[in-house]
Amino acid sequence: MTITDEELAEQRAGLDAVRVPSRLRVVAGRFFASSQGRAGFALLALMFLLAFAGPCLGRWSYTDKDFTAFLRAPSAEHWWGTLQTGADVYAVTLRGMRRSLVVGLLAAVVGTALAAVVGAFAGYFLGWTDRALTWVTDLLLVLPAFLVLAIMSPLFAGGQWPLFVLVLALFLWMVTSKIVRSMTVSLKEREFIQAARFMGVPPVKIIFRHVIPNMSSLLVVDATLNVSAAILTETSLSYFGFGIQPPDVSLGSLIADGAKTAVYAPWTFWFCAGLLIVTVLAVNLVGDSLRDAFDPTARKGRQ
Amino acid sequence: MSERGECPAGAPSRDGHVLRPEPPERAGGARGPRASERAERERRPGRPGAAVRAEPVLRVSDLDVTFGSGTGAVRAVRGVSYEVRPGEVLGIVGESGSGKSVTSLAVMGLLPPHARVTGSVRLTGHEILGAPEKTLAAFRGKTISMVFQDPLSALTPVYRVGDQIAEAVRIHRRVSGEQAARRAVDLLDLVGIPDPARRARAFPHEFSGGMRQRVMIAMAIANDPDVIICDEPTTALDVTIQAQVLEVLKRARRETGAAIVMITHDLGVVAGIADRVLVMYAGRAVEVGPVDEVYYRSRMPYTLGLLGSIPRLDVGGRRPLVPIGGNPPSPAALPPGCPFEPRCPMAVPRCAEAEPPLEEVDAPGHLAACVRAGEIEAGGSPPARVQRAETGGRTAGPAAAPERPARPARDGREVVLAVKDLVKHHPLMKGTLFRRRVGTVRAVDGVSFDVREGETLGLVGESGCGKTTALMEILELARPQGGTITVLGRDTSALGARERMAVRRDMQVVFQDPLASLDPRMTVYDILAEPLRTHGTGDPGPRIRDLLRLVGLDPGHAARYPQDFSGGQRQRVGIARALALEPRLVVLDEPVSALDVSIQAGVINLLEGLKSRLGLSYLFVAHDLAVVRHIADRVAVMYLGRIAETGPVDRVYDSPAHPYTRALLSAIPLPDPERERARRRVLLEGDLPSPADPPSGCRFRTRCPLFKTLDESGRRRCADEEPQVRPFGEDHGVSCHFAERLNVV
């Protein structure tokens, strides 16, 4: 390639390097530029702070029982009141939230990531890869998730909650992966993917660089929905006595217990239910802003 | 963007570098255009000679269309006025976003309710703007009718074509179903649909694009309307089909005596069919006048620019095109003065002050909106002089235009791409549960060509001829189904992974749609960095800056996303990506067909300049033969998966030896009214046969005008024996048994 001296000089003159922020930076910048994103993030951070640092403030631990106060309304002694067993609602709720937050967020992220990867590989390579992956997807779809989880619940008892997260995620991804697969099939025909192919970019890189980012809107929305789905699945599992086992508590088990006494002792129910609602709301706010942040075509504040 | 790299190529020509159609008999005084106009009238019997004096059937005055309100209001149409008389054809030309389609929709009353329309539209004396829906419905289809661009979406898929036409008849007339059906068949016959009685019972999907457009025209003329509005009626069609449809439109006008408002971006189409032209820019009419006046004595720099920026089919040799710098203004943020001022090479400070009114210039009926129209007029200057004298460096004078480098003879240069007997057949499957093969689509069926170092091969043909399939086969670098592909001396069927990667480095691609070929989620920096990183460049930063400069973009824009750019700029990013690895062969798949003409010229010039500067070879796939003539050294014409003719560009264009090439070339409208009227068209009949079931022997024989003149034995030969590409003069190949006889036709 020949470049004339004149041009070379011109290029030397403008040696200000092309400075371009990385994709991560751009997304982060856009995310925090929206007030919705900031609010969601702050709310979620607050929830985490409450769940992990909150118990230090209270005088009671979640295992303590105050035998002088059964089912008492909130007071200076017990900020959020007590349960029928004498347990402090504040301590128990925060403990439960700690579990639910971690389980819900992790399961959602793992589930969505699994859906994206399996769907994109099946859709991109088609052929045998597709057939094998589709078969696995269909198999997991027909397995009764609840039953499997119930059978496996003794495993989670011994503090094996990461396993619980994995199993929960394993039953969250199939439908999304089918959507991802069909989107990949159509995306594969797009010219920018073809251009990357003809450039010599390896297929796996194409999938992670072009295919999955172009479905980020779907994936973020899916992950957001999965957070609530995971928390609620965990809740219902715990409700039936599977999942998180006593003496450990989760928001689910608390809500289940609290629902019985909600009418005449609302504090047993409303604090944990309220926190669940706030958490899901925060996750939705974050998800919404994240989706816009990923999508450069979305313009916030356009007149 | 015009400052950089726009006009580096081509020879500096003495007589200026803008091609302006010169009327052939202009010097002949009395035999001027008027004489030929008269001749033209006599040739068109249906056209009332007194049309000019008749009352206008449609009179649009001060039409304003605004979308939205407040600061975000978009004034799509601003004070457009025009009128058409019976039998007259008014061409409305403009680039995308100029408001030409919105104008016609406003006239039809088809705009969505949130659009605010003011002004007046008088149809045969009745005001129809703001008229109640019921009144409008009585006019629509009866007095005024419309032909849309996309005939597939304009027909209801679940009703038979004949019934749809009959419905159009029965809405406005009290006739029996039987009479309406008979009328439908008559109309189908009128628009040239063979076997109309049978075809009337077919469904829209059984028709080809050109046939559907004929049906649309049949529906439009079903009630003898006074005005037919055609919105880009041929844009979606191939050129040979376009020529057929334009003929049908002319016939429709003759039969009904209706006025036609023809909206198009194609200056060639307008030159051929229109009596008067209205040029729109940024929602305004900037020049109006009789077609010859506007084309030969343009008064508005924008019109001059448009005419100068289109590549011409009928002119060989390379003259660089003169692109219009910059981009059309956004209708939401118009400059205070003349909207064309920022792009105008003749702009003076006065232009930025106020928008010039549309005023009459010396010729009757010729109006232009330019404060310097008088000067352009007095100078009597061809646009070349205007553009050059006034540029002052604004459009980057062609001083740097390098003459074509002296190269060794073609045989002495290296072959960068050789395709031999390439075959690509797709199986045609049927059934959902038990899929079985019911046929074969012979998309590419034995195609051979080669590209040598430093040359451009144009691969042309209509849609469905297999040119894109051939291209994809080459780009895949895999073993073809049949034949061989040799890229840079390496046979693709014997490539290892490492070698394939090396070949990919030397062969790059630019796609048609710049928006689709750039990942919308990546910044321009990441897009350009991708090939560099893939092929192991450490820090792509400096190279990206150079690349952006090379294609005439600001390196500071690297952090932007593709959608922040205009179409032409996006295509420049695509070209920069293709050049990132310093390839030797660039495959261009319709690189300019998605762009507006004024932008297109800049990209073509860029491609030409890059080629001579970087010593590239191009394989240029296009359906636009004028662009190919402009940019290519050699051309290969494809028809139904086979090469019909191949040879040096000037030879093929000036003396085509294959009847298909000849028909194709004659079907392309020239942006030159005089010549366009004088031309004799070789009209092809019918549509492209299905590549799943090509005719035996010569594939073109079903539509071939030469075939019809042959005797029995000649015809048998065409039907039985498939012609191979054979040498026809030096470096010129033709696949026709009777190419020598073509001049007899």
Interface residues (C-beta under 8 A of the other chain):
Chain A: M1 T2 I3 E7 E10 Q11 G14 A17 V18 R19 V20 P21 R23 V26 R190 E191 F192 Q194 A195 A196 F198 M199 G200 V201 K205 R209 H210 P213 N214 S216 F294 D295 P296 T297 Q303
Chain B: T71 G72 L475 R500 M501 R504 R505 M507 Q508 V509 F511 Q512 D513 A516 S517 L518 D519 P520 R521 M522 T523 Y525 D526 E530 P531 T534 H535 G541 P542 I544 R545 D546 L548 R549 P555 G556 A558 A559 Y561 Q563 G574 R577 E582 R613 L614 G615
